[in-house]
Amino acid sequence: MIEIRQMLRLWLQGRGLREVARLSGTDRKTVRRYVERAQSCGVDRDEGVEQLTDELLTAVIAGVRRSRPNGKSDAWETLAGQSEQIKEWLDQGLTLTKIHILLARRGVVVSYRTLNRYAQAELGFGKRRTTVRVADCEPGAEVQVDFGRLGLLTDVEGRRRVVKGLIFTAVYSRHMFVFPTYRETLGDVIAGFEAAWVFFDGVFAVAIPDNMKAIVDKADATDPRLNDSFREYAESRGFVVDPARIRSPQDKPRVERCVPYARSNFFAGKQFRDLEDCRERAQRWCRETAGMRIHGTTRLRPAEVFATDEAPKLKPLPDNVFDIPTWVNPKVAPDRHVQISQALYSIPGDLVGQRLSARVDSQTVKLYFRGELIKVHPKVGPGRRQTDPADLPSELTAYAMRDLTTLQRKAFDHGGHVGAYAAAVLEHPLPWTKMRQVYRLLGLVRRHGADTVDEACRRALDAEVVDVGVIDRMLTRATTAQQLTLLPPPAPSRFVRSTTDFAVRRHS
C-alpha cells in the first residue's frame, strides 16, 4: 500500500507515467493500471494528495488485483493441476524452458516467470542441496589433486600455449604445490606426482584426484577402473588412489579453491622465460607465499603446520626412478609374432589369433596371456624383429632363423653323401639363398628313402654335378625303370586273330 501511495503521489505531482515508473522502480504498464483505476475511483489530478486515503487505496488495489480467495492466482492453480507431470519431467532432466514449451502444447499457457516461481516453491526446483563439512583427516593421510587452467605462455618455438597447473593440496595442513604443464598425458601427470613428492619430502598415504583421463579409464562412484600404468606407479610409490566422483567437486573441496588462487595470485600478470622457469617460480611461490599466508579456514600458516604435524608422518621418498610402462593388447599373427611399437616379438605356443597383454617399458617387453607371463623380450627399435628360436616349431626353426648349421646336421643324419651334397649346395656367397634346395633334398629322402638318395648323391658327387634337380630326375627315372621291370607281360586281347591265320603257304 505504501508503494502504491507513493506511485499515485508522484502522478498527482504532475509527473508522467514514464518518470513515475523510473522513480518508483515499477513497470510503466503497472503504473498505468493503478492510475487508471484511481481515476475511476474519483481521484482528480487537480486536487491534492489528501484524497489518497486508506479506503481509496484499498479500492484501487482491489480493482487492479484479481480476487484470490486462497492467495493463489489462476495460473498457479492451473500449474498445480499439472504438478505430477512437471515433477516427472524435472526428474528426467528436462530444462524448465522445455517444460514451458511442453505445457503450452498441452494447452496450459502461463508465463515462464510463474512456472519458475511455482517450480521453486512447490517442487524444489533450483534449490541447493544442504552440504555437510567433512572432518579433516589425520596428518599425512590425504592429498587432493586437481588440474586447472593457469594462463598463456610462449614456448621455445614462439607459440602461445595454454599452461595448466597440476595442483596438490595437503588436506590437514592446506600446504599446496603447483606443477605447471602444457599437457595432461600420463607422463606429465606422473612427472607432477614425482615433483610433488620431492616438494613435500615424502609420499602421502592417499591421493584423491579428479577423473582425469590419464589416470582413470572408467569412472565409477564405487569401483573406478584405473589406468594400468598409473596403478603400477601408485603401487611402486606406496600410495592409494581414490578418484572423486564425476562432477562432484565436494569430494575434493580442499583443492578446488586453490585453482583460482594459484591462477590469480601466482600466474596472472607475470612473465616467464619458459616452462622450466615457470615451474621453478611456482615452487618458490608455494613455499614463500602460499605456504606462509594465514589460511582463511585454519587461521594458521600451512607451511608451518605441515612442517610440524605432517612431514614426520609421510612415507619416505623413493630412491629409484620410475620407468613408465605402456600396456597394449596385440594380436598374435600367423608367423607367431606380435607387433608392438612397430617391432616384432615371437610368442611361444600355438596362440595364433589370440589377444595378449603386453607391458612395455624402456628396457623390456613382457607378454601375458590370461594373466600369465609367457615371454620376456629385450625391447628393440621400430622395424626390428626379436625372435627366440625356441618359440617356433622345430621343423621351421632352421629356415626361419637361417640356421645353416642345423640344416646341414639334418642332412648328415640321412647319410654321409647326403650331408656332403647339402654342404656342396650351401657352398655359396649367399648360402641362405640355397636353403630351399637343401629342403628339397630332404624331401627326396622322405619320398625315396635315405639309402637310395645317399647313393644318388654319391654318384652325383663323383660326376661333380651339384644340382638337386638332377638328383630328383635320377631317382624318378630309376623308380620308373624298376616299376617297368616288375610289371607282368600283357595278356592277349580277346579279339586278336590266331597267328596261324597269317602263315604263308608254300607250293612245291
Protein Blocks (a to p, Z undefined) as FASTA:
>chain_A
ZZmmmmmmmmmnopafklmmmmnopafklmmmmmmmmmmnopafkbcfklmcfklmmmmm
mmmpccdfkopafklmmmmmmmmmmmmmmmnopafklmmmmmmmnopacdfklmmmmmmm
mnopoiacdddddddddehkaccdddddfbdcddfkopacdddddddddfklopacdddd
fblcfklmmmmmmmmmmmnopacfbdcddfdfklmmbgcfklccddfklmmmmmmnopac
ddddehilklmmmlmmmmmmmmmmmmgopacfblmlmmmmmmmmmmmmmmmpccfklopa
fklmmmmmmmmmpccddfbdcdddddddddddfkopaceehiacddedjfehiacddddd
fkbccddeehiafbdcddddehiacddfklpcfklmmmmnopaklmmmmmmmnojklmmm
mmmmmmcfblmlmmmmmmmmmmmmmmnojklmmmmmmmmmmnopacfklmmmmmmmmmmm
mmmmmpccddddfklccfklmpccddZZ
